[in-house]
């Protein structure tokens, strides 16, 4: 997912590329408040929460394309809403080209500053909670596909909002397996790894098959 060209060029409307930790920047707080206070989220049966990506817009990311392909093969895309979260805050996927979401480059995985990591978790937990509270009655089911601090923020945000996640993947057993193998750049590997994607597909199928008949048709 290394996109050297994307790191250097400005984005669609020639705005400057933002390279500071996004969760500190006023541009991201302003856009988050727009989503929470003004944006009307169209009701869907299933919300699928996916981490943001280095390549912008997110839908052009190779990993996102793999994940989206699996979702479309297992679930009815018209009944699903993809929501992106992470260093960007939290944003419905259809707004991925809105400023500043297509205009930043930052990789949390390379950060070693414990204060910055703690701040990210605190800020992102609050933003996730705010979105879950806003959409409490918008979705019937909520699925998360994430690892690392993103996963922790999603879980804590769910707990803070009192809005449960129906499924969170990869499973802890699969994450532990990847950690034990220990041959990844990052401790928990990448969501685009074959092991994670295979489990994601299998668990989505199980989830779909357990849904009431009215929610499968």
Secondary structure, DSSP 8 states (H G I E B T S, - for coil): ---HHHHHS--TT----B-S-GGG-HHHHHHHHHHHHT------SEEEEEE--SSSSGGGSHHHHHHHHHHHHHS-GGGEEEEEEETTEEEEGGGTTSTTTTSB---GGG---HHHHHHHHHHHHHHHHHHHHHTTTT-SEEEEE--HHHHHHHHHHHHHHT---SEEES-HHHHHHHHHH--SSSTT--TTSHHHHHHHHHHHHHHHHHS-HHHH-
